[in-house]
Amino acid sequence: MAITADYAMQDMRSVDFHYEKNNTEHRTAGISTKRLIVRRGQPFHITVQFNRNKYDPDVDRFKLIAQTGPNPSETLGTKILFSPSDSINKRRWSAVAVTSSNTKLSLNVHSAPNAKIGR
């Protein structure tokens, strides 16, 4: 998964995918804890760190990008763009802000139960 923003990219410092925690919860830690491997239709947690002051949902607009394969395509369903919202939708990719403090934003992300799989 990648992350992008509608505002200047330099405002975003990093994304923590919590590989070990998420992969353990998704029973994929035996495969790897050095990259995110999650199961379809199950939530996972990420933290976005910004280069500036506190995250403001009314100002800070960004989209998450879930993609797989060598040539991700929205048409083929191997690239999905979505924005955080107020609630999780278990039928599609969705995300909701859990906490924000100083320069960090924690998100719960829910993958679609019919998400394309790949490397």
C-alpha positions in Angstrom: 0.0 0.0 0.0 1.2 3.5 -0.8 -0.1 6.8 0.5 -0.4 10.1 -1.4 -1.8 13.5 -0.6 -3.7 16.3 -2.3 -1.5 18.8 -0.5 2.3 19.1 -0.7 4.0 15.7 -0.3 6.8 17.2 1.7 4.2 17.7 4.5 4.3 13.9 5.0 7.3 12.4 6.7 6.6 8.7 6.8 4.1 5.9 7.1 4.5 3.1 9.7 2.8 0.0 8.5 3.3 -1.8 11.8 4.5 -4.9 9.9 5.1 -7.1 12.9 1.9 -6.3 14.7 -0.4 -6.4 11.6 1.2 -9.5 10.2 0.9 -11.3 13.5 -2.8 -10.3 13.8 -3.3 -11.5 10.2 -1.4 -14.8 10.8 1.1 -13.9 8.1 4.2 -13.2 10.3 5.6 -16.6 9.4 5.9 -15.3 5.8 7.5 -12.0 6.7 7.6 -9.1 9.2 9.5 -6.9 6.9 6.6 -6.0 4.6 2.9 -5.7 5.1 1.0 -8.9 4.4 -2.7 -8.8 5.4 -5.7 -10.9 4.7 -8.7 -9.7 2.7 -11.7 -8.3 4.6 -9.8 -7.7 7.8 -8.7 -4.4 9.4 -5.1 -3.4 10.0 -3.4 -0.3 11.5 -1.1 2.3 10.0 0.4 5.6 11.4 1.1 8.6 9.2 3.7 11.1 10.4 3.6 14.7 9.1 6.4 17.2 9.0 4.3 20.0 10.5 1.8 20.6 13.3 -1.2 18.5 14.3 -3.3 16.8 11.7 -6.5 18.7 10.9 -9.1 16.6 9.1 -10.8 19.8 7.7 -7.5 20.9 6.0 -5.4 17.8 5.5 -6.9 15.9 2.6 -5.2 12.8 1.4 -5.9 9.5 -0.3 -4.6 6.0 0.5 -3.6 3.8 -2.4 -3.9 0.0 -2.2 -2.1 -1.6 -5.1 -0.7 -4.9 -6.1 1.2 -6.4 -9.0 3.8 -5.0 -11.4 1.3 -2.7 -13.3 -1.4 -1.7 -10.8 -4.6 -0.6 -12.6 -7.8 0.9 -11.3 -9.6 -0.7 -14.3 -8.4 -4.1 -13.3 -9.0 -3.6 -9.6 -5.4 -3.9 -8.7 -5.1 -0.2 -7.7 -7.7 1.4 -5.3 -7.8 5.0 -4.2 -9.8 5.9 -1.1 -9.9 8.6 1.6 -10.4 8.2 5.3 -14.0 8.6 6.3 -16.1 8.7 9.5 -16.7 5.0 9.6 -15.4 1.6 8.2 -17.3 0.1 5.3 -16.6 -3.7 5.4 -17.6 -4.2 1.8 -14.8 -2.1 0.3 -11.5 -0.5 1.1 -12.0 2.1 3.8 -10.1 3.8 6.6 -11.0 5.8 9.7 -8.8 8.0 11.9 -8.4 6.5 15.4 -6.1 9.0 17.1 -4.1 12.1 16.2 -1.5 13.8 18.2 1.2 16.4 17.4 2.4 15.3 14.0 1.0 11.7 13.9 -2.3 10.3 12.6 -3.3 6.7 13.4 -5.7 5.0 11.0 -7.6 1.7 11.0 -7.8 0.4 7.4 -10.2 -2.3 6.3 -9.4 -4.2 3.1 -12.1 -5.2 0.8 -13.2 -8.9 1.2 -12.9 -9.3 -2.6 -9.6 -7.4 -2.9 -7.2 -8.6 -5.6 -4.2 -10.5 -4.2 -0.7 -10.5 -5.4 2.9 -9.3 -4.7 
